[in-house]
């Protein structure tokens, strides 16, 4: 369903229309095509899902172990020359970060 979380699609679309469009789902159709060609099966899907889960867990672990970025380092990356209206804020953060 291509609706926002708070949206109620039954206000403007029937369940029959939903069912009709589900038959046209490109992911389902592509899966069926690959299965018919012998290029996809449940074992391969499970393997891909498990590999993806493993990669996601590793990425989360790496992100969790990455040193937290300071506000001033972010501002240094964003601005070659600090805009005057942010210079005072930059100095305040710099002082806080040095403690």
C-alpha positions as CSV (number, residue, x, y, z in Angstrom):
1,X,0.0,0.0,0.0
2,X,1.3,3.4,-1.0
3,X,-0.4,5.4,1.7
4,X,0.7,7.4,4.7
5,X,0.6,5.7,8.0
6,X,-2.4,7.8,9.2
7,X,-4.3,7.5,5.9
8,X,-7.2,5.1,5.5
9,X,-7.2,3.9,1.9
10,X,-10.6,2.3,2.3
11,X,-12.1,5.8,2.0
12,X,-11.3,5.9,-1.7
13,X,-10.3,2.4,-2.8
14,X,-12.1,-0.9,-2.5
15,X,-10.5,-4.1,-1.3
16,X,-11.2,-5.5,-4.8
17,X,-9.0,-2.7,-6.3
18,X,-6.3,-3.5,-3.8
19,X,-6.4,-7.2,-4.7
20,X,-6.2,-6.3,-8.4
21,X,-3.2,-4.2,-7.9
22,X,-1.5,-6.7,-5.7
23,X,-1.5,-9.1,-8.7
24,X,0.5,-6.5,-10.6
25,X,3.1,-6.0,-7.9
26,X,6.5,-5.9,-9.8
27,X,8.4,-7.6,-7.0
28,X,6.0,-10.6,-6.9
29,X,5.9,-10.8,-10.7
30,X,9.7,-10.7,-10.9
31,X,10.0,-13.4,-8.2
32,X,7.7,-15.6,-10.2
33,X,9.7,-15.0,-13.4
34,X,13.0,-15.9,-11.7
35,X,11.4,-19.0,-10.1
36,X,10.1,-20.1,-13.5
37,X,13.6,-19.7,-15.0
38,X,15.1,-21.7,-12.1
39,X,17.0,-18.7,-10.9
40,X,15.3,-18.2,-7.6
41,X,13.9,-20.4,-4.8
42,X,13.1,-20.3,-1.1
43,X,16.6,-21.4,-0.1
44,X,18.2,-18.6,-2.1
45,X,15.8,-16.1,-0.6
46,X,16.6,-17.3,2.9
47,X,20.3,-17.1,2.2
48,X,19.9,-13.5,0.9
49,X,17.8,-12.5,3.9
50,X,20.3,-14.0,6.4
51,X,23.2,-12.3,4.6
52,X,21.4,-9.0,4.7
53,X,20.6,-9.4,8.4
54,X,24.3,-10.2,9.1
55,X,25.5,-7.1,7.1
56,X,23.0,-4.9,8.8
57,X,24.1,-6.1,12.3
58,X,27.7,-5.6,11.3
59,X,27.0,-2.0,10.1
60,X,25.1,-1.2,13.3
61,X,27.9,-2.6,15.4
62,X,30.5,-0.5,13.4
63,X,28.3,2.6,13.8
64,X,27.9,2.0,17.5
65,X,31.7,1.7,17.9
66,X,32.4,4.9,15.9
67,X,33.5,7.8,18.0
68,X,30.7,10.4,18.4
69,X,31.0,13.4,16.2
70,X,31.3,16.8,17.9
71,X,29.2,19.7,16.8
72,X,32.3,21.7,16.0
73,X,33.8,18.9,13.8
74,X,30.5,18.8,11.9
75,X,30.5,22.6,11.5
76,X,34.2,22.4,10.3
77,X,33.2,19.9,7.6
78,X,30.1,22.0,6.6
79,X,31.8,25.4,6.3
80,X,35.1,26.3,4.8
81,X,34.6,29.7,6.3
82,X,32.4,29.9,9.3
83,X,29.4,32.3,8.7
84,X,29.4,35.2,11.1
85,X,26.0,34.3,12.5
86,X,27.3,30.9,13.6
87,X,30.7,31.9,14.8
88,X,29.5,32.7,18.3
89,X,27.6,29.4,18.6
90,X,30.7,27.6,17.3
91,X,32.8,29.1,20.1
92,X,30.2,28.1,22.7
93,X,30.3,24.5,21.5
94,X,34.0,24.5,21.3
95,X,34.3,25.5,24.9
96,X,31.7,22.8,26.0
97,X,33.5,20.1,24.1
98,X,36.9,20.9,25.6
99,X,35.6,20.1,29.1
